[in-house]
Amino acid sequence: MAVVLGEHLNTLFEKIVTRVSKTTHSKTTFSTVLSYLVTWTIYFIILICGLLYGRIGVPRRTEFDPLDRKLIFPYVLESDTFAPLWQLVIWAILIPLIMMAIFTFMLTQSISVKSRLILFHRLMVALMCAISLELFVVSSIKNVASVARPDIISRCELKSLQDSRSTVGLSFCNQHDEQILYEGFRSFPSGHSSIVFASSTVQSLYSMAVLNLNDHNGFAWKFIFCILYPLTIALVISFSRVSENRHRVSDVLAGSIIGIISGISAYTFYFPGFHAFKFNWSRFRLQRSFPENALNIENQLPASLLPIGYNRNMDTSGQFNNLQRDIRVDDRRLHSY
């Protein structure tokens, strides 16, 4: 009777534990989904605030020197530039996401599909975090710094040139589109370079970790996709803004630094234990090649030239199979010295 009662109690206990674990798992899953929804909402709000402030915000200063030779470069329409906004979205967001999806779902067969989905979702959140962070910072700095672009005089279409070195305002411009004029005072830092470098930094770090760059298997093609491709795209798009009279080199460098800092911060926040820089430096140690019989040279020496108690049992890799040494003094060996 006691045995039967004990079995029933054990069965009841197992059912209770199963229900509790399922409830806890469902609560954990719900809380995780809710936390990610809140995260996406916050980043989306930050992104919208950055876009709105960068678009409708008024620069603090709108004066410039009409005789400054650094401001007389021709104005190029945004649609005629090397990387207009719609192409920037493709190069900085869509293409990296497609490449990372291929790397995550095609080249990581050792983990489950669920784990790969979680990994890719974290990548998207990290990318969203980096872009929203750098965009909000850059938009704020643009309107506060109010640095004139190299094409501000061409944008302005001055009514008449001033003979003195005094600065003029927008009232001296024939251009009636305020958005074009205000955009002419948002040179520092470069928004294109910050966005593309933030995206390329997250893409590069994630690729180096997922593709396991430090294993040196297929190092050439991994180097291309992990470092060369993101860096080339970021540099080409960034410095194309200099040739199109949108920015100076200092603007591009400042935007690049902001983008890199944002990308590294977002990546390390969502992948704290997923480091890409843990290289095994022992692989880079100098390795000499010896003849096949060079490691067995002790077998070619006479016994009199070997230390007392030395064991000849040594394999071709240089590892001793038997590390025990005979410490007994051999009179015959001693006399042979």
C-alpha positions, 0 to 999 in steps of 0.5 A: 500500500505504501509503495503504491501511494509513493508511486502516485505521489511521485507521478503527481509531483512530476505533473506539477513540475511539468506544468510549472516548467511550462508556465515558467517557459511561457512567461519567459517567452512572453517577457522576452517577446515583450522586451524586444517589442519595447526595444524596437519601439524605442529605437524606432522612436529615436530613429524618427526623432533623428530624421525629423530633427535633421529634416525640419530642424533649423540650423542655429546660424545661417550666415556665410561669407560670399567671398570665401573661395571654399564655398563657391563649388557648384551645387549638385542635385541629390538625385544626381549624386553617387549615392542618393538616399534610396541607394544608401538604404540599399547599400547600408541596410538591405544588402548587409541584411541579405548577406548576414541572412545567408551567412547565418542560415546557410553557413551555421549548420551546427546550431538549430534553426531556432538558434539561428533565428534568434541570432539573426534577430539580434543582428537586426536589433543591433543594426537598428540600434547602431543606425538610430543612435548615430542618426540621432547624434549626427542630426543633433550635431548638424543643426547645432554646428551649422557648418556651411557646405562647400556649395552654399553660395551656389545653393543661395543664388546670391542677388549681388556680391558683397565688396566687403568681407562681411557675412550675409544671411539667407535674405540675400539669396534668390533661392526660395526653397528653405529646405535647400538653404537650411540643408546647406548649413548641415555639413558637419558631420557627414550623415552618409558616412556615419550611416554606412560606417555604422552598418559596415561595422556591425556587418564586419564584426558579425561576419568575423564571428559567424564565419569564424575568421580566426580558424584560417580555413578559407581565409581569403574569401572570409577576409573579402566578405568580412573586412574588404567588402564592408570597408570598400563600400563605406569608404567609396560612399563616404568620400563620394560626398567630397567629390559632389561638394556636399562635405569636406574631408573633415566632415567625412572623418567625423561621421565615420568615427561616429558611425564606427563608435555606434556600430561597435557599441551596438554590437558589443551590447547585443553580442557581449560573449560573441567576440570576433577578435579572439584570435589564436595567436599561437597559429602565427608562431614560427613553424620550421620544417625539418627533414623527416628523420631530423626529429629522430636524431637522438636515435642516430647518436651513440649512447655515450653522447646522450644524457644519463637516463635519457629515454629514446622512446620519442615519436616523430612529432617530438612528443615523449611517449615515456617521460620517466627517466632512469636516475640510477647511475650506470657505471658503464655509461659513466666510464664511457664519458 
